[in-house]
């Protein structure tokens, strides 16, 4: 298969150009990602994502993205949206999957299908305050990929490994981050 | 470089802060052996003459080897002469030392890539009562207090020190970030033999896809031991060393480890297998199949199901931390504007941006082998040619 035919819909040239430009002007690489959240009722909240800061200026999208979060009925909630922890899983799976596509394009591997399932284990004795030895968060996360591509199993393993190495959400989930919460 | 300059009858002097082979005399731990086999240290007009070509030099043997070479080539070395600064001067450079100043038209920085141990900022948060050593301070296990040891870093240095300390009865926890696994011997031959024969070590800096990345690749997880044993993470786990993820932080006396250990090991196994695939392919092309041991693949690196993410350092008996987190060159004495914002020299294959200035001995300077003793010869031949034409021009 010739290289020109590989198209995963990722503009690798643009990404490589951006990398080159930002190497020369590292201050433009400073981004701020944002979301706004409003309490509705009970455990239901509504969040929006619109602007961000990057390349030295405010960036606006043409669309405002909306996210409802709630808890399921087994927690006596109304189940009006995914739980916040499920948003974390969505974030990790979509970040790794975008990475698979980008790395595949860069390595000239044509993808036909990529699907992932992701599962996070949690002992809710932590969040319910039953056992202080149990942490609130996941005790582990498992991601399983099914990938159909013009590549050897080893090359596909390497795609998935490299995607983890370059993933922002993977880094956020696997390493500690300082969090400051204030009330204005 | 001195030998190549002498061949071209270019007057020069070598300034050495201590004695010949100073860093090998003063900055290495006692049991260290060279990571490359004896036969592989080939210097212009000089090579190994002993009866153990496949062995690995001890530090006294390395010191002898370099000292012998300096005598054989009559290198004009000024020992006990510390360079304090290099500055631009009329038609060249002014090199200030504690033994007087030198003026020269050209200068070669041959101080190496490993002058200063890189200790991460998180070291500031280590609780009082825990001893810390860099690999330059570490000599042998007798320095290490009884109790647990956290070795941070799993490249060649970290794995060797972890091995030695654990054997000496101080239980080791090894924090593993990016590393490159490599078998010492493959299909009956030293891995360095394969990389040399297949031309991997001769790959040029202007032929690899991403030289910045190639220069950042960590050292192969090799050790030079009498038994030519492979010292990978599986060997360490089998001895009882506990693996944890990259050290991500220390908060209230508790070390936090990244949850990325599984992927770090997967990346490393994949890299090793790609290298072995290339070796097998080369062996087939060169008719070695059938003559030598068959190809084999090693068991994947074993990682426990849920490696610990935290360690209460004092509470769990850690008495010592070893920072095997790499080294960087020291250019604090270079007062010529040739450093980038990360403090690295701006150079093209050893030709520094400032005319008449050269550098040697850095990772992948001109070839993959540039940082090896065996890489100095080819680089010196190239750079001395450039230097000579600069002087003529």
Boltz contact constraints between the chains, C-beta under 6 A:
constraints:
  - contact:
      token1: [A, 158]
      token2: [B, 270]
      max_distance: 6.0
  - contact:
      token1: [A, 161]
      token2: [B, 263]
      max_distance: 6.0
  - contact:
      token1: [A, 161]
      token2: [B, 266]
      max_distance: 6.0
  - contact:
      token1: [A, 161]
      token2: [B, 267]
      max_distance: 6.0
  - contact:
      token1: [A, 161]
      token2: [B, 270]
      max_distance: 6.0
  - contact:
      token1: [A, 164]
      token2: [B, 263]
      max_distance: 6.0
  - contact:
      token1: [A, 174]
      token2: [B, 258]
      max_distance: 6.0
  - contact:
      token1: [A, 174]
      token2: [B, 259]
      max_distance: 6.0
  - contact:
      token1: [A, 174]
      token2: [B, 260]
      max_distance: 6.0
  - contact:
      token1: [A, 175]
      token2: [B, 248]
      max_distance: 6.0
  - contact:
      token1: [A, 175]
      token2: [B, 258]
      max_distance: 6.0
  - contact:
      token1: [A, 176]
      token2: [B, 248]
      max_distance: 6.0
  - contact:
      token1: [A, 176]
      token2: [B, 249]
      max_distance: 6.0
  - contact:
      token1: [A, 176]
      token2: [B, 256]
      max_distance: 6.0
